[in-house]
Amino acid sequence: MTCGSIQRVTVSLCGKLKRLPFTLPLRHGQPSVPPNIEFIRMSEKSWKTLDWDHPQYKNILHPFVKKNNLRYIFLLILFRLL
């Protein structure tokens, strides 16, 4: 999946997630940050265990990762119950 226009990614309660099937846009032949990305929200454990299609993807996207905290997960579960 090419993600040139992706803005937000939220992953929660997905313990078996192994990879995010992204293809980052190229700039000068190298993968680069999608121009519209705001954040990727997921647990630190999930982020650390992901497999990537390209060795640079993890380093490129890491500055945009916001770690899930317990309050966020609680609110997410609450809204799913409504």
N, CA, C and O atoms as CSV, one atom per row, in Angstrom:
chain,resi,resn,atom,element,x,y,z
A,1,MET,N,N,0.851,-1.169,0.000
A,1,MET,CA,C,0.000,0.000,0.000
A,1,MET,C,C,0.898,1.234,0.000
A,1,MET,O,O,1.710,1.408,0.908
A,2,THR,N,N,0.760,2.081,-0.999
A,2,THR,CA,C,1.502,3.336,-1.038
A,2,THR,C,C,0.801,4.325,-0.130
A,2,THR,O,O,-0.420,4.467,-0.185
A,3,CYS,N,N,1.567,5.007,0.703
A,3,CYS,CA,C,0.920,5.872,1.702
A,3,CYS,C,C,1.379,7.322,1.573
A,3,CYS,O,O,1.707,7.952,2.578
A,4,GLY,N,N,1.408,7.848,0.382
A,4,GLY,CA,C,1.819,9.228,0.182
A,4,GLY,C,C,0.891,10.247,0.805
A,4,GLY,O,O,1.321,11.358,1.114
A,5,SER,N,N,-0.379,9.899,1.000
A,5,SER,CA,C,-1.326,10.866,1.562
A,5,SER,C,C,-1.812,10.472,2.957
A,5,SER,O,O,-2.731,11.100,3.483
A,6,ILE,N,N,-1.223,9.462,3.554
A,6,ILE,CA,C,-1.668,9.015,4.880
A,6,ILE,C,C,-1.399,10.101,5.915
A,6,ILE,O,O,-0.366,10.769,5.875
A,7,GLN,N,N,-2.345,10.270,6.848
A,7,GLN,CA,C,-2.206,11.303,7.869
A,7,GLN,C,C,-2.030,10.711,9.262
A,7,GLN,O,O,-1.149,11.126,10.015
A,8,ARG,N,N,-2.873,9.740,9.599
A,8,ARG,CA,C,-2.855,9.181,10.953
A,8,ARG,C,C,-2.995,7.676,10.891
A,8,ARG,O,O,-3.730,7.132,10.067
A,9,VAL,N,N,-2.270,7.011,11.783
A,9,VAL,CA,C,-2.395,5.570,11.931
A,9,VAL,C,C,-2.575,5.303,13.416
A,9,VAL,O,O,-1.767,5.754,14.228
A,10,THR,N,N,-3.620,4.579,13.781
A,10,THR,CA,C,-3.831,4.193,15.171
A,10,THR,C,C,-3.965,2.685,15.231
A,10,THR,O,O,-4.807,2.092,14.557
A,11,VAL,N,N,-3.126,2.080,16.045
A,11,VAL,CA,C,-3.151,0.634,16.239
A,11,VAL,C,C,-3.322,0.388,17.727
A,11,VAL,O,O,-2.533,0.874,18.537
A,12,SER,N,N,-4.346,-0.363,18.086
A,12,SER,CA,C,-4.545,-0.678,19.500
A,12,SER,C,C,-5.159,-2.060,19.627
A,12,SER,O,O,-5.957,-2.490,18.794
A,13,LEU,N,N,-4.772,-2.729,20.674
A,13,LEU,CA,C,-5.305,-4.051,20.999
A,13,LEU,C,C,-5.118,-5.033,19.836
A,13,LEU,O,O,-6.004,-5.834,19.538
A,14,CYS,N,N,-3.955,-4.956,19.188
A,14,CYS,CA,C,-3.618,-5.837,18.057
A,14,CYS,C,C,-2.315,-6.564,18.364
A,14,CYS,O,O,-1.298,-6.325,17.713
A,15,GLY,N,N,-2.345,-7.434,19.336
A,15,GLY,CA,C,-1.145,-8.110,19.802
A,15,GLY,C,C,-0.453,-8.970,18.758
A,15,GLY,O,O,0.738,-9.253,18.888
A,16,LYS,N,N,-1.174,-9.391,17.725
A,16,LYS,CA,C,-0.587,-10.258,16.708
A,16,LYS,C,C,-0.129,-9.501,15.461
A,16,LYS,O,O,0.277,-10.121,14.479
A,17,LEU,N,N,-0.190,-8.189,15.490
A,17,LEU,CA,C,0.235,-7.395,14.354
A,17,LEU,C,C,1.725,-7.611,14.101
A,17,LEU,O,O,2.537,-7.486,15.017
A,18,LYS,N,N,2.080,-7.933,12.872
A,18,LYS,CA,C,3.474,-8.210,12.524
A,18,LYS,C,C,4.084,-7.144,11.630
A,18,LYS,O,O,5.291,-6.909,11.690
A,19,ARG,N,N,3.278,-6.494,10.803
A,19,ARG,CA,C,3.842,-5.504,9.895
A,19,ARG,C,C,2.783,-4.500,9.468
A,19,ARG,O,O,1.585,-4.782,9.487
A,20,LEU,N,N,3.252,-3.332,9.087
A,20,LEU,CA,C,2.422,-2.318,8.453
A,20,LEU,C,C,2.835,-2.302,6.988
A,20,LEU,O,O,3.976,-1.954,6.682
A,21,PRO,N,N,1.951,-2.662,6.084
A,21,PRO,CA,C,2.325,-2.841,4.677
A,21,PRO,C,C,2.428,-1.519,3.912
A,21,PRO,O,O,1.713,-1.299,2.934
A,22,PHE,N,N,3.317,-0.653,4.366
A,22,PHE,CA,C,3.488,0.646,3.741
A,22,PHE,C,C,4.556,0.601,2.660
A,22,PHE,O,O,5.533,-0.140,2.759
A,23,THR,N,N,4.352,1.401,1.637
A,23,THR,CA,C,5.395,1.758,0.693
A,23,THR,C,C,5.505,3.270,0.770
A,23,THR,O,O,4.596,3.985,0.347
A,24,LEU,N,N,6.609,3.759,1.304
A,24,LEU,CA,C,6.769,5.192,1.479
A,24,LEU,C,C,7.111,5.852,0.148
A,24,LEU,O,O,7.708,5.227,-0.728
A,25,PRO,N,N,6.726,7.131,0.002
A,25,PRO,CA,C,7.070,7.845,-1.232
A,25,PRO,C,C,8.587,7.986,-1.352
A,25,PRO,O,O,9.303,8.021,-0.351
A,26,LEU,N,N,9.058,8.066,-2.590
A,26,LEU,CA,C,10.495,8.215,-2.838
A,26,LEU,C,C,10.848,9.671,-3.104
A,26,LEU,O,O,10.107,10.397,-3.767
A,27,ARG,N,N,11.985,10.079,-2.577
A,27,ARG,CA,C,12.546,11.396,-2.863
A,27,ARG,C,C,14.016,11.177,-3.182
A,27,ARG,O,O,14.767,10.679,-2.343
A,28,HIS,N,N,14.421,11.535,-4.359
A,28,HIS,CA,C,15.795,11.306,-4.825
A,28,HIS,C,C,16.158,9.828,-4.741
A,28,HIS,O,O,17.294,9.476,-4.423
A,29,GLY,N,N,15.184,8.968,-5.029
A,29,GLY,CA,C,15.419,7.531,-5.039
A,29,GLY,C,C,15.433,6.864,-3.678
A,29,GLY,O,O,15.668,5.659,-3.585
A,30,GLN,N,N,15.184,7.629,-2.614
A,30,GLN,CA,C,15.194,7.089,-1.257
A,30,GLN,C,C,13.810,7.245,-0.623
A,30,GLN,O,O,13.106,8.213,-0.911
A,31,PRO,N,N,13.410,6.288,0.248
A,31,PRO,CA,C,12.128,6.439,0.945
A,31,PRO,C,C,12.130,7.710,1.788
A,31,PRO,O,O,13.139,8.072,2.392
A,32,SER,N,N,10.980,8.378,1.816
A,32,SER,CA,C,10.881,9.617,2.586
A,32,SER,C,C,9.571,9.651,3.367
A,32,SER,O,O,8.682,8.825,3.159
A,33,VAL,N,N,9.476,10.609,4.256
A,33,VAL,CA,C,8.291,10.786,5.101
A,33,VAL,C,C,7.100,11.169,4.226
A,33,VAL,O,O,7.225,12.049,3.374
A,34,PRO,N,N,5.942,10.523,4.418
A,34,PRO,CA,C,4.745,10.975,3.705
A,34,PRO,C,C,4.466,12.439,4.073
A,34,PRO,O,O,4.516,12.782,5.254
A,35,PRO,N,N,4.182,13.289,3.124
A,35,PRO,CA,C,4.084,14.726,3.390
A,35,PRO,C,C,2.984,15.130,4.371
A,35,PRO,O,O,3.092,16.178,5.007
A,36,ASN,N,N,1.936,14.328,4.506
A,36,ASN,CA,C,0.809,14.723,5.361
A,36,ASN,C,C,0.764,13.999,6.702
A,36,ASN,O,O,-0.187,14.188,7.460
A,37,ILE,N,N,1.749,13.187,7.013
A,37,ILE,CA,C,1.644,12.367,8.222
A,37,ILE,C,C,1.678,13.230,9.479
A,37,ILE,O,O,2.489,14.147,9.609
A,38,GLU,N,N,0.771,12.907,10.399
A,38,GLU,CA,C,0.702,13.602,11.677
A,38,GLU,C,C,1.224,12.714,12.798
A,38,GLU,O,O,2.058,13.142,13.596
A,39,PHE,N,N,0.729,11.466,12.862
A,39,PHE,CA,C,1.204,10.569,13.907
A,39,PHE,C,C,0.888,9.120,13.581
A,39,PHE,O,O,0.036,8.813,12.748
A,40,ILE,N,N,1.604,8.245,14.266
A,40,ILE,CA,C,1.314,6.815,14.308
A,40,ILE,C,C,1.177,6.495,15.790
A,40,ILE,O,O,2.136,6.642,16.547
A,41,ARG,N,N,0.004,6.062,16.205
A,41,ARG,CA,C,-0.235,5.793,17.623
A,41,ARG,C,C,-0.311,4.284,17.820
A,41,ARG,O,O,-1.154,3.603,17.236
A,42,MET,N,N,0.596,3.776,18.661
A,42,MET,CA,C,0.606,2.353,18.980
A,42,MET,C,C,1.492,2.135,20.196
A,42,MET,O,O,2.228,3.032,20.610
A,43,SER,N,N,1.415,0.939,20.764
A,43,SER,CA,C,2.235,0.643,21.932
A,43,SER,C,C,3.698,0.512,21.526
A,43,SER,O,O,4.017,0.170,20.387
A,44,GLU,N,N,4.563,0.786,22.467
A,44,GLU,CA,C,5.997,0.672,22.200
A,44,GLU,C,C,6.379,-0.765,21.866
A,44,GLU,O,O,7.220,-1.004,21.000
A,45,LYS,N,N,5.768,-1.707,22.545
A,45,LYS,CA,C,6.057,-3.117,22.276
A,45,LYS,C,C,5.691,-3.478,20.833
A,45,LYS,O,O,6.467,-4.141,20.145
A,46,SER,N,N,4.532,-3.049,20.379
A,46,SER,CA,C,4.115,-3.316,19.004
A,46,SER,C,C,5.074,-2.677,18.011
A,46,SER,O,O,5.457,-3.304,17.022
A,47,TRP,N,N,5.462,-1.435,18.269
A,47,TRP,CA,C,6.377,-0.735,17.364
A,47,TRP,C,C,7.704,-1.482,17.249
A,47,TRP,O,O,8.237,-1.654,16.152
A,48,LYS,N,N,8.226,-1.919,18.380
A,48,LYS,CA,C,9.534,-2.578,18.386
A,48,LYS,C,C,9.525,-3.932,17.684
A,48,LYS,O,O,10.561,-4.369,17.184
A,49,THR,N,N,8.382,-4.599,17.638
A,49,THR,CA,C,8.343,-5.950,17.072
A,49,THR,C,C,7.877,-5.992,15.614
A,49,THR,O,O,7.787,-7.074,15.033
A,50,LEU,N,N,7.580,-4.842,15.015
A,50,LEU,CA,C,7.117,-4.833,13.626
A,50,LEU,C,C,8.228,-5.247,12.659
A,50,LEU,O,O,9.398,-4.922,12.860
A,51,ASP,N,N,7.839,-5.966,11.612
A,51,ASP,CA,C,8.722,-6.269,10.495
A,51,ASP,C,C,8.441,-5.236,9.407
A,51,ASP,O,O,7.295,-4.831,9.209
A,52,TRP,N,N,9.492,-4.812,8.703
A,52,TRP,CA,C,9.358,-3.753,7.706
A,52,TRP,C,C,9.787,-4.236,6.338
A,52,TRP,O,O,10.694,-5.058,6.213
A,53,ASP,N,N,9.123,-3.715,5.300
A,53,ASP,CA,C,9.449,-4.068,3.918
A,53,ASP,C,C,10.763,-3.443,3.458
A,53,ASP,O,O,11.388,-3.944,2.523
A,54,HIS,N,N,11.185,-2.376,4.090
A,54,HIS,CA,C,12.418,-1.682,3.726
A,54,HIS,C,C,13.174,-1.365,5.024
A,54,HIS,O,O,12.549,-0.962,6.005
A,55,PRO,N,N,14.488,-1.536,5.053
A,55,PRO,CA,C,15.226,-1.332,6.302
A,55,PRO,C,C,15.184,0.093,6.839
A,55,PRO,O,O,15.420,0.290,8.031
A,56,GLN,N,N,14.893,1.099,6.007
A,56,GLN,CA,C,14.874,2.490,6.482
A,56,GLN,C,C,13.508,2.947,6.993
A,56,GLN,O,O,13.416,3.976,7.663
A,57,TYR,N,N,12.460,2.208,6.689
A,57,TYR,CA,C,11.108,2.665,7.042
A,57,TYR,C,C,10.941,2.947,8.534
A,57,TYR,O,O,10.363,3.966,8.910
A,58,LYS,N,N,11.433,2.068,9.368
A,58,LYS,CA,C,11.252,2.225,10.815
A,58,LYS,C,C,11.901,3.526,11.295
A,58,LYS,O,O,11.296,4.267,12.071
A,59,ASN,N,N,13.116,3.808,10.845
A,59,ASN,CA,C,13.809,5.035,11.252
A,59,ASN,C,C,13.125,6.283,10.708
A,59,ASN,O,O,13.083,7.310,11.385
A,60,ILE,N,N,12.598,6.207,9.509
A,60,ILE,CA,C,11.926,7.352,8.898
A,60,ILE,C,C,10.648,7.703,9.652
A,60,ILE,O,O,10.354,8.878,9.868
A,61,LEU,N,N,9.891,6.686,10.050
A,61,LEU,CA,C,8.589,6.917,10.688
A,61,LEU,C,C,8.663,7.096,12.203
A,61,LEU,O,O,7.722,7.613,12.804
A,62,HIS,N,N,9.754,6.682,12.825
A,62,HIS,CA,C,9.850,6.707,14.285
A,62,HIS,C,C,9.547,8.069,14.918
A,62,HIS,O,O,8.889,8.101,15.957
A,63,PRO,N,N,9.989,9.190,14.350
A,63,PRO,CA,C,9.673,10.490,14.975
A,63,PRO,C,C,8.170,10.783,15.069
A,63,PRO,O,O,7.765,11.670,15.821
A,64,PHE,N,N,7.355,10.065,14.332
A,64,PHE,CA,C,5.914,10.316,14.329
A,64,PHE,C,C,5.137,9.374,15.245
A,64,PHE,O,O,3.913,9.463,15.336
A,65,VAL,N,N,5.842,8.479,15.919
A,65,VAL,CA,C,5.173,7.504,16.783
A,65,VAL,C,C,4.825,8.159,18.111
A,65,VAL,O,O,5.671,8.756,18.776
A,66,LYS,N,N,3.553,8.028,18.476
A,66,LYS,CA,C,3.077,8.445,19.794
A,66,LYS,C,C,2.646,7.179,20.508
A,66,LYS,O,O,1.806,6.430,20.011
A,67,LYS,N,N,3.211,6.948,21.649
A,67,LYS,CA,C,2.926,5.718,22.380
A,67,LYS,C,C,1.532,5.762,22.986
A,67,LYS,O,O,1.122,6.779,23.547
A,68,ASN,N,N,0.805,4.654,22.870
A,68,ASN,CA,C,-0.485,4.531,23.539
A,68,ASN,C,C,-0.252,4.547,25.040
A,68,ASN,O,O,0.708,3.955,25.534
A,69,ASN,N,N,-1.120,5.215,25.751
A,69,ASN,CA,C,-1.060,5.151,27.206
A,69,ASN,C,C,-2.368,4.546,27.717
A,69,ASN,O,O,-3.323,4.383,26.958
A,70,LEU,N,N,-2.401,4.223,28.976
A,70,LEU,CA,C,-3.573,3.537,29.533
A,70,LEU,C,C,-4.845,4.364,29.409
A,70,LEU,O,O,-5.914,3.812,29.150
A,71,ARG,N,N,-4.748,5.669,29.588
A,71,ARG,CA,C,-5.937,6.519,29.474
A,71,ARG,C,C,-6.506,6.444,28.051
A,71,ARG,O,O,-7.720,6.335,27.875
A,72,TYR,N,N,-5.645,6.500,27.054
A,72,TYR,CA,C,-6.085,6.426,25.667
A,72,TYR,C,C,-6.762,5.087,25.386
A,72,TYR,O,O,-7.823,5.050,24.763
A,73,ILE,N,N,-6.164,3.998,25.835
A,73,ILE,CA,C,-6.736,2.663,25.616
A,73,ILE,C,C,-8.079,2.536,26.323
A,73,ILE,O,O,-9.014,1.964,25.763
A,74,PHE,N,N,-8.193,3.060,27.550
A,74,PHE,CA,C,-9.461,3.028,28.278
A,74,PHE,C,C,-10.549,3.763,27.493
A,74,PHE,O,O,-11.663,3.257,27.359
A,75,LEU,N,N,-10.235,4.945,26.977
A,75,LEU,CA,C,-11.222,5.712,26.207
A,75,LEU,C,C,-11.609,4.987,24.931
A,75,LEU,O,O,-12.774,5.007,24.534
A,76,LEU,N,N,-10.653,4.355,24.291
A,76,LEU,CA,C,-10.923,3.610,23.076
A,76,LEU,C,C,-11.888,2.453,23.356
A,76,LEU,O,O,-12.846,2.247,22.610
A,77,ILE,N,N,-11.638,1.716,24.408
A,77,ILE,CA,C,-12.521,0.612,24.791
A,77,ILE,C,C,-13.907,1.127,25.146
A,77,ILE,O,O,-14.911,0.533,24.754
A,78,LEU,N,N,-13.967,2.229,25.888
A,78,LEU,CA,C,-15.243,2.812,26.275
A,78,LEU,C,C,-16.066,3.203,25.056
A,78,LEU,O,O,-17.262,2.916,25.018
A,79,PHE,N,N,-15.467,3.848,24.059
A,79,PHE,CA,C,-16.192,4.262,22.876
A,79,PHE,C,C,-16.649,3.064,22.037
A,79,PHE,O,O,-17.675,3.139,21.361
A,80,ARG,N,N,-15.908,1.983,22.077
A,80,ARG,CA,C,-16.336,0.781,21.359
A,80,ARG,C,C,-17.563,0.140,22.003
A,80,ARG,O,O,-18.347,-0.537,21.338
A,81,LEU,N,N,-17.714,0.360,23.296
A,81,LEU,CA,C,-18.867,-0.225,23.997
A,81,LEU,C,C,-20.133,0.583,23.800
A,81,LEU,O,O,-21.231,0.067,24.008
A,82,LEU,N,N,-20.003,1.833,23.404
A,82,LEU,CA,C,-21.187,2.708,23.241
A,82,LEU,C,C,-21.935,2.413,21.960
A,82,LEU,O,O,-22.946,3.054,21.674
